[in-house]
Amino acid sequence: PTGSQNNEQGSTLRDLLTTTAGKLRLGSTDAGIAFAPVYSTGTASGKSGRTMPNILDDIIASVVENKIPPNKAPKINIKSEIKEEPKDDKKCIQDDCSKRYSDIQYSWICDKHVLWLRDHKNNNNWKLFKECWKQGRPVLVSGMHKKMNFSLWKAESISLDFGNQQADILNCKDSIITNTNVKEFWDGFEDVSKRQKIKNGETALLKLKDWPSGEDFKAMMPARYEDLLKSLPLPEYCSPEGKLNLASHLPGFFVRPDLGPRLCSAYGECVAATKDHDVGTTNLHIEVSDVVNILVYVGIAKGNGVLSKSGVLKKFEEEDLDDLLRKRLKDSSELPGALWHIYAGKDADKIREFLQKIAKEQGLEVLPEHDPIRDQSWYVNKKLRQRLLEEYGVKTCTVIQFLGDAIILPAGALHQV
């Protein structure tokens, strides 16, 4: 649906399936199910008759039958967790994983909230990923660039091939969008002297908004599309043909979310130079589907008004970082490119209330129909993140994305970049 959603409408694939399943009962032939009933009519004794169903709807119904009252359709909310876990579940899963997955190179980061898979080539990664994914936690997979044709993703290569294309370009400092030739964006990607200037001679902080995306990506950049697809982490889940990528296998009559891929490109070092880091290239928001984001290229800009590489590293070190991330920053073979702040979906209501409170403090009008998360109107800077922790008990999960890192987020997780 394109209109505003209410609590009765599922907003993720998981919600869709659960909502459907809540209306079903095994053995029912008039439940209005989405898929045509297909049953085996033969039995071991040779008598005709209905046996166990083998369709998706009934399988889902059998899983959730005891969780959803028969006469009550579930209210699904994007902020809800998949299930409640025992208080010591985090420790249990980590202890269990260390024994069962000793052949996988992995670590826990961000106060053991994020799984870091360190060897992208390990074919058993998906088994550990599955355990973490059931808990609704983000996952980081490093080294994906080693599988890619790096020359395809250089800024000058994209500018040379597609510089004559038109696209929407957002200035992140004033939220003004212009439709212009993308060559102008790419020419300034690593040369500040070629960047747009705004009021007072200030350099624009530009972001190329989802260009290209979806089928346009495949049609416009077939070589890059194929390079990206063959390099996806955990292909069982992330590949369009992955056997566990349920969204890709939905029947055609479902209205599917835009599953991409999208190319997201932005100037970054100017962000690090801003006071209190109060400007981001992607404001705080929620995706309605699970997301995998791969950092395929990191440019190092030259010219006045940007930080040197050492200056950018220093800004990263000022963040509230996990010890393992600090260690990665000191590794000369690693190239950091993006700073993420991630929050669990269960904290969305607290964060929404907090941002409305801050807006009132700043004298901004807070309209009841405006949702600061849905509107993507906030980048939560360091001071506000500290207040969020002190006043609402919501801790920020800070992740640095290095070249080749894939960050996989479950639907409903809040994040800014």
N, C-alpha and C positions, 0 to 999 in steps of 0.2 A: 504493500500500500504506500501511496505517496503522501497521504495526509498525516496528521499527527497521530501518534500511537497512544492507546490507552492500555491499562493494565490487563485487559482481556485479550489483547493481541500478543502473540508470540513475536519476539523481535530477534531471535536467533534461531538457527537450525535446530538446536537442542529443544528450544521452546516449541517449535512447530511440531516436532515429533512427539513430545510429551503431551501437548494439547490434543493431538490426534489420538494418541494412545488412551488418554483419559476417557474418551467417548466409546472405547471398544470393550468388548468382553469376549473372551474365547467362546466359540460355539454360537455366536450371534451371526445371523445372516442379513440383518437389516440395520446395521450400525452406521451405514453411510460412510464406509471406509474409503480411503483414497485409492486403494489398489483393488482390482477385480479379484474376488476370492478364487484361489486355485487350491484344490484339495486332491489328495491321492484317493482314488475310489476303490483301490484294491486292498485286501487285507491278507494277512498271512494264511488265513483259512480259505481264501479264495472268494469269500463272500463280498459283495459290494457293500460299501458303506463309507461314511466319512471318517477319516482318521485325523491325526495331528496336522494342523495347518502348516504350510511352509511359505507363508507370505510375510512380508515385512511388518505390516500392521499388527498381525496377531502375535508375532514375536515380540514386538515392542509392548503390546498390551500385556503379555504374560510377564514381562519384566516389571512393569509399573503397577500391575493390578492391585497389589497389596498396599501400594503407597498412595493411591488416589481413590477416595470414596466413590462408589459406583454412581451415586446420584449428584455428584458435585464436580463440575468442570473446573480444572485447576486455573488459578490466577498466576500467570507467568510474569515475572519481572526480570529485566535484564540484569538487575543487580543481585539477584539471588544466586547463592552458591549451588553447585550440583547436588551436594548432599552434606549433611552434617558429619563431621569427623570427631573422633575422640580427641581429647585435649592433647594427648601425647602422640598423636598420629604422625606428626612431623618427624619425631625421633624414631618412631617405629619404622617408617618407610625408609629412612636413611640407614638405620642399622641393618634392615633386611636387604636393602640394595647392595650394601657393601659386601654381603656374603654371596648373594645370588648373581651379581654382575661384576665379578672380579676381573673379567676379561675386557671391560669397557673403561676407557680413560675418561673420568668425569670428576667434577668437584661441585660443591654447593657454594653459592655466593649470595650476597645480600641477606645476611643473617639466615642462611639456609632456605631462602625463599625461591631462589632461581637455580635451576639445574644447568650446569655448564658441561656440555659434551665436547671434549677437547680433540677428539680424533674423528673427523668427518667421514673417514673411509671405513670405519667399523660397521659392518653389516648388521651387528646386533644392537646398534644404538636404539632402534625403534622399541625394543623390549623394555629398556629402562625408561625411555620417553613415555611409553604407555602408562607406567606406574606414576610418573610425575604428572602427566596430563590428566589423570583421573582426579588429581587434587586441584586442578584448575590453576596450575602454576606456570609462569613463563619459563621458556627454555632458550638457552644460548648455545649455538653450534658454531665453532670457529674453524677457519681454514677453507671456507667455501671458494675463495678466489683462486685457490690452487687448482681447481677443476675447470676454471673459466679461461676463455681467450681474452686476456687482459687488454690487448690492443683495441678490442671492440668498444670498450667502456671508457676510454680516455675522452676528456672533454673536447679536445681538438678533433678527434675522430667523429664524434657525434655532430659537432658543429659543421664539419666538412660535408658530411653525408646529408644532414637535415636542416642546415642553417636557414634555408628559404621557407621553412614551415612557419605557420602562424600559431600562436598558443597564448593562453592566459598566464600572465606573470604577476605575482603578488609581491608588493613591497611590504614586508613583515612589520616594518616600523610604523606605518600609517594605515595598513590594511586596505590600501588602494590597489585594485586589480586593473591591469591594462592588457589589451590584446595586441601583441606585437610580434615582430620577427624574432625567432628564437636565437638567431645568430648573435644578436645583441647580448642576450643572456650568457651564451657560451663564451663569447669573446672576453667577457669580464670575469669569467669563472676563476681564472688564475692570474689575472692582471687587473689590479684595482683601478689603474688609470683609465681603463676602458669601461668602467661601470657608470651607470646613471647617477646623476646628482639630484638631490631633492632640496627642499628649502634650507637656507643657511649654508649651502654648499656641502651638506652632509651626504655621504655615500649611501645609496639605496641598498637595502638588505633584501635581495630578491629570491623568490622561490618559483620554480617552474611547476605549476600545479598539475600533477597527475598527467603529464604528457610524455609519451602517448599512453593510452590505457586500453585494456581489454582487447577486443578484436582489432582495434586500430594499431595496437602494439604489434600484434602478430603480422598484420598486413604491411605495416610500414617498415618494421625492423625484423624480418624473418630470421636473419642470421643471429641477431642478439636474442630473439625469442627462443630459438633452439638452444643457444648457449646457456641461457638462464635455466631453461627447463631441465637440461641434462645435469645442471649443477645444484639443483634444489636439495636441501638437507632432508633426511628422513622421507625418501620418496614414497614410502608406503602411505604416509599421511599427506605430504605436501604436493606430490605430483598430481596433475589433473587425472592421470590414469591410476593413481594409487588405490590399492584395494581397500584402504581404510579412510579414503577421502570421500565421505558419504555425500557431501554437497555436489561433487562432480557427477554422481550417479543418480541424482534425483530425476524422475521422469520429466519430460519436456513441459507438461502442463503446470508445473510449479513455477511461480515467479521467483527466479533465483537472484541472490545478491550478486553484485558485480564482483567476481572473483579475480579480476585483473588478468594479467599482471599490469602494474603501473610503474612508470619511471618517475621517481620523486627526486628532484635535484634542487639544491639550495646553497647559497653562500653561507658559510658558517663562522669563519674567524672573526667577523664583525660582531657576532653575537657574544663571543667570549670577551670582547673589548668593551661591551656596554656595562654601565654601572649596575651592580647587583645582579647581572645576568637576567634582567627583567624582560628580555625579548627572546622569543623562540621562533624557529621556523615552522614548527607544528605545535599549536596550542593544545591544551588539555582536552581530550575527547575520548569517546568510546567507539569502537568498531562493532558492527552487528555480526560479523563473522570472524572466525579465527584468522590470524594474519601471520604471514612469514615475511620478514623484511631483511633483505641481504644488502650489505654495504659493498657495492661492487667497485667503487672508485673513491679515492680521497685526493683532492687537489690541494696543493700548498700555494697560496696566493702570494704575490709579490707586490710591492708598492707601499706608499704611505697610507696610514690609517688602519693597517691590519697588524695583528700580533705576529711575531716570529713563531717558528715551530716551538721553541723553548718557552715562549710566552703562553702559547696555547696549552702546553703541558702543565705549566704552573697553574693555569686557571682550572684545569681538570683536577689537579691535586688539592685545590681548595674545596672540592666537593666532599660530601660524607661518603667515602668510598670503602668498599670491602678491601681487606688486605691483599687478596689475590688480584684485584683490579689495580691496586697500587703497584704491585709487582709487575704486572703487564706493562704499565706505563713506563717502567724503567728498562724494559726490553727493547733494544734498538731495532730489532727486526719487526716489531709491532707498530702499526700506524693508526693512532686513534682518529676517529672522524666524526662521531656523533655522541651526544650526551642525552640519555633517556632518563626520565623519571616515571616510574610505573606504580600503580596502585591497584589493589585487589578490588574486584567489582563490588564486594560486600561493603566497601567504604564509600560508595558513590553518594549515598544520602548525606553522610557527614561532610563530605567535601563540597557538595552542592550547598548545604546550609552555611558552611564556612565562607564560601565565595560570595554568597548573598550578603552575609554579615560584613565582609570586607568592602563590598560595593557600597553599602549604606554608610560605612565609615568614611569612604572617599567622596560621599555626596552624590553618588550615581543613582539614577532612578532604577528601582528594582520592580519590574512589571511581573505580575503573577504568571503570565503566559511565557515568560522568558526563562529558559533553563541555561545556566552558564556553561554547563558541560555540553549539552546538545548544540548550543550556539557557538561553541569553540571560541569563546571570547576572552579566555584567560591563559596566560603563561604564569605559572606559580613560581615566583622567584625564591631565592634562598631564605629571605626573611619570612616570607609567608609559609614556606615549608616548615620552618621551625615553629611558627605559631600553630600550624595545623597539628603538629605533634604535641605541643604543650597544651593546647586548648581542647583538642578532640581525640588525642591519642592515636592519630593516624600517622604511621611511619612511611616515609618515602623510600622506595626501592630505587637506588641510583645505579644505572648500568652505563658503562662506556662501551660503545660499539666500535670495534677496530675493523680495519680493512678485512673483508672476507667473513666477518661475523654475520650469522643469521640469527635474528631475534624472533622467536615464535611466541605469539601472545594469544591466550584464549579469548573468545568473544566476551565482551563485558569488562575486560581489564581497562582501566583508565591509563592514559599515557600522554606525555608531551616530549618533544624532541628539540 
